[in-house]
Amino acid sequence: MAGVRQLRRRARLNKLLEQLKADRAILLVCLGIALAFWLPTKMAQTYRTEKKVALRFQLPPNTAFVQSPPQDMTVVIEGRGWDLLFDRLRSRQVNLDFTLINSRSLYRNRGQLRKAILDRLYSLDLKIVELNYEELRLAVEPVLRKKVPVYFNGKL
């Protein structure tokens, strides 16, 4: 008698487990459908994000900057979620390279900086909302060296 009850109990448990597996599958399908509708809706909206822009300079030999240049700048870009996602996947950082080989100074205004950064972004639909520099003005000068004699005036 106890064996029959145990078999019935196991049969009920097996039936319940099968029903839970079916319910779990239905739940996962519903979640997948909801995600399929939610994701494109959210990614079609407009968002803002910050992006680092590394500034790299190439100088002629035996020259140095008059004032120390910035290493990077931060820009705030705005665009659709898809464009921002693909831009982020393509590169986390934008590099701006400047050559001062044939000149003694470098000047870039806000518009020039904005255009140079936009040219390196993934999509033309992205726009720059903020730059943390109004302009970039740098000058270089020759490195000066002078040997200074040093004499020890003490006892050892």
Backbone torsions as a table, in degrees:
resi	resn	phi	psi	omega
1	MET	NA	-43.6	179.5
2	ALA	-65.5	-33.6	179.5
3	GLY	-66.9	-36.9	179.7
4	VAL	-68.7	-42.0	178.0
5	ARG	-61.3	-42.9	-179.4
6	GLN	-64.4	-39.7	177.8
7	LEU	-64.9	-42.3	177.8
8	ARG	-63.4	-41.7	179.4
9	ARG	-62.5	-44.1	178.3
10	ARG	-64.0	-39.3	179.2
11	ALA	-63.3	-43.1	177.7
12	ARG	-63.3	-42.7	178.8
13	LEU	-62.8	-41.8	178.3
14	ASN	-63.3	-41.3	178.3
15	LYS	-63.0	-43.3	179.4
16	LEU	-64.1	-42.3	178.5
17	LEU	-62.9	-41.6	178.0
18	GLU	-64.0	-40.2	178.8
19	GLN	-65.8	-39.9	177.6
20	LEU	-64.7	-39.0	177.3
21	LYS	-63.1	-41.6	178.0
22	ALA	-65.7	-42.5	178.3
23	ASP	-63.3	-39.2	179.1
24	ARG	-64.2	-41.2	178.7
25	ALA	-64.0	-42.3	178.3
26	ILE	-63.9	-41.3	178.4
27	LEU	-61.4	-44.8	179.6
28	LEU	-64.0	-39.0	177.3
29	VAL	-63.8	-43.7	179.0
30	CYS	-63.6	-41.7	177.3
31	LEU	-63.5	-39.6	178.1
32	GLY	-63.3	-42.9	177.8
33	ILE	-64.7	-42.6	179.1
34	ALA	-62.6	-42.2	178.6
35	LEU	-64.5	-38.9	180.0
36	ALA	-63.5	-30.8	177.1
37	PHE	-88.2	-34.1	-175.6
38	TRP	-73.4	-45.1	-174.5
39	LEU	-60.3	-51.2	178.4
40	PRO	-62.4	-32.8	178.6
41	THR	-65.2	-46.1	179.9
42	LYS	-68.5	-38.5	-176.7
43	MET	-75.3	-14.2	177.7
44	ALA	-83.1	-11.0	-179.7
45	GLN	-79.4	165.1	-179.5
46	THR	-93.2	135.5	-179.7
47	TYR	-133.6	163.5	174.2
48	ARG	-120.9	144.9	176.7
49	THR	-150.7	158.3	177.3
50	GLU	-93.3	148.0	178.2
51	LYS	-139.1	136.7	177.5
52	LYS	-83.6	138.5	175.9
53	VAL	-121.1	115.4	179.7
54	ALA	-84.4	133.8	177.7
55	LEU	-104.3	122.1	179.8
56	ARG	-122.3	137.7	-174.5
57	PHE	-124.0	140.7	174.8
58	GLN	-114.8	119.1	-176.3
59	LEU	-108.2	153.0	172.5
60	PRO	-68.7	159.0	179.5
61	PRO	-62.0	148.5	177.3
62	ASN	61.5	33.1	173.6
63	THR	-129.7	159.6	178.8
64	ALA	-145.5	160.7	177.3
65	PHE	-72.3	145.6	175.2
66	VAL	-67.7	-45.6	173.4
67	GLN	-122.7	148.7	-178.4
68	SER	-63.3	128.2	-178.9
69	PRO	-81.0	160.0	175.2
70	PRO	-69.3	147.1	178.5
71	GLN	-83.0	-32.9	-178.9
72	ASP	-155.8	171.9	175.3
73	MET	-139.5	158.7	179.3
74	THR	-113.9	131.0	176.7
75	VAL	-120.5	149.6	174.0
76	VAL	-104.9	120.3	179.8
77	ILE	-111.5	152.2	-177.9
78	GLU	-128.8	140.7	178.5
79	GLY	-179.9	179.0	177.1
80	ARG	-68.1	155.6	-178.6
81	GLY	-56.6	-41.4	-179.6
82	TRP	-62.6	-45.5	-179.1
83	ASP	-63.2	-42.1	178.6
84	LEU	-65.9	-38.7	179.2
85	LEU	-63.9	-48.4	-179.2
86	PHE	-66.7	-34.5	176.4
87	ASP	-65.5	-40.2	179.7
88	ARG	-67.3	-39.8	178.8
89	LEU	-68.9	-34.0	-178.5
90	ARG	-70.8	-45.6	179.0
91	SER	-160.2	136.0	178.3
92	ARG	-81.3	-23.6	-174.8
93	GLN	-136.0	141.7	175.8
94	VAL	-98.4	138.0	178.3
95	ASN	-111.3	127.9	172.9
96	LEU	-110.1	121.0	-179.4
97	ASP	-105.6	130.6	178.6
98	PHE	-123.1	135.1	179.6
99	THR	-112.1	126.6	177.1
100	LEU	-114.8	28.7	-176.9
101	ILE	-65.1	-44.5	-174.7
102	ASN	-101.2	8.7	-179.1
103	SER	-141.3	162.3	-179.4
104	ARG	-100.5	-5.6	-179.7
105	SER	-147.9	163.5	179.0
106	LEU	-139.1	129.9	177.2
107	TYR	-134.2	126.3	174.1
108	ARG	-133.4	124.2	177.5
109	ASN	-86.4	179.3	-176.1
110	ARG	-58.7	-41.9	180.0
111	GLY	-64.9	-41.6	178.8
112	GLN	-66.5	-41.8	177.6
113	LEU	-63.6	-43.1	-179.8
114	ARG	-61.1	-45.3	-179.7
115	LYS	-65.5	-41.8	179.5
116	ALA	-62.9	-38.1	179.2
117	ILE	-71.6	-44.3	-179.6
118	LEU	-60.9	-34.4	178.7
119	ASP	-64.7	-22.4	-177.5
120	ARG	-101.4	1.9	177.0
121	LEU	-85.9	162.9	-175.5
122	TYR	-65.8	-45.2	-170.3
123	SER	-121.8	147.3	174.9
124	LEU	-75.7	-12.9	179.9
125	ASP	-80.6	-10.9	177.1
126	LEU	-79.0	145.1	176.2
127	LYS	-132.8	151.3	-179.8
128	ILE	-91.0	124.6	-178.8
129	VAL	-93.4	-40.9	-177.2
130	GLU	-140.0	143.9	169.2
131	LEU	-122.1	144.2	-179.9
132	ASN	-91.2	5.4	173.8
133	TYR	-129.4	132.8	176.1
134	GLU	-75.2	-37.3	-179.1
135	GLU	-154.4	164.7	177.0
136	LEU	-124.2	111.0	-177.7
137	ARG	-126.2	113.8	-177.2
138	LEU	-131.6	148.9	176.3
139	ALA	-135.3	148.5	177.6
140	VAL	-119.4	155.5	177.8
141	GLU	-142.1	159.3	179.6
142	PRO	-65.7	147.8	176.7
143	VAL	-78.2	128.9	179.3
144	LEU	-104.6	137.4	178.3
145	ARG	-131.9	145.1	177.2
146	LYS	-147.0	132.9	176.6
147	LYS	-84.1	129.2	179.5
148	VAL	-115.9	121.4	179.6
149	PRO	-73.3	138.9	179.2
150	VAL	-123.3	124.9	179.7
151	TYR	-115.8	141.8	178.1
152	PHE	-87.8	126.0	-175.0
153	ASN	-112.1	27.2	-175.5
154	GLY	-125.3	-173.4	179.6
155	LYS	-110.5	146.0	176.8
156	LEU	-101.5	NA	NA
